[in-house]
Amino acid sequence: MTTIPEGAVTAEGRTLNEAIKSASAELGVPAMSVSYKIDKAHFLSNTGRSQGQDTVKIAAWARDPAETAGAEAAREWLVGLIEKMGFEATVNVRIGQNQRATLLVESESGRYLVGRQGATLRAIQEMLEASLSGEFGDWSFSIDIGGGRDREERRDRGDRGDRGDRGDRRGRRDRGDRGDRRDRGDRRDRGDRGDRRGGRRRSDEDVAALERLARKLASRVLSDGKPIDIRQTLNSFERRIIHITIADMDGVSTESFMDGDDKRVRILRDGAEE
């Protein structure tokens, strides 16, 4: 049970992220330095019955700087590396429990930071961990790279096709996680980027089912605070749908991990323990 310290402020917003940003402005600290507890009474009527609300209300306070030192060091390291690589990017940080930090990178050059089949991203991850292991060895870091405007355009079109592990099948140059287009350029305008696994394009129903699964599991994580590992085997397209769906939700995030020879997805709750 989290104890709200003296000096905490009350903040409200249409989403949890908006409430945190409001609190960070009032406290005069970066959003990643805000610790908070959701005001559950905000969702109860005078008689104690649950009721819907258009806003989220939180009690918020500034974290001890020591609690965010590892995350800030990782952000500064990654910003410096990206600049040396000659790319422009914005890097934000989401701090979870148990000294876990996710570095959120938005860049028009995101595909080059990811590299073919994620090779560049894995190298960056390894260098980051090696560089900070001495002073911040208790921290764990993950990097989430988005494609800036290109990703927003795909989201607006509902275009969430496979950009998975098919990158260089026909001897093309490095195109990051975009994979093999196979003469599908004219389909981009129609948003037709479905998974061709097994010769069949993934249907809208398949995508919707994955999105429902992601939201259902995320709601459970938000409710009890316990991480959930998706045990079923998912291909790169299916994992990407899970990641994108969760990225649109407040208070939860995802990370990939290896389970033997299989790559799986874990869903985690962000912020302070309630």
Secondary structure as UniProt FT lines:
FT   TURN            6..7
FT   STRAND          9..13
FT   HELIX           16..27
FT   HELIX           31..33
FT   STRAND          34..38
FT   HELIX           40..43
FT   TURN            46..47
FT   STRAND          56..62
FT   HELIX           65..84
FT   TURN            85..86
FT   STRAND          90..96
FT   STRAND          100..106
FT   TURN            108..109
FT   HELIX           110..114
FT   HELIX           116..118
FT   HELIX           119..132
FT   TURN            133..135
FT   TURN            137..138
FT   STRAND          140..146
FT   HELIX           149..157
FT   TURN            167..170
FT   HELIX           176..178
FT   HELIX           185..190
FT   HELIX           197..199
FT   HELIX           204..224
FT   STRAND          228..230
FT   HELIX           236..247
FT   STRAND          252..259
FT   TURN            260..261
FT   STRAND          262..270
//
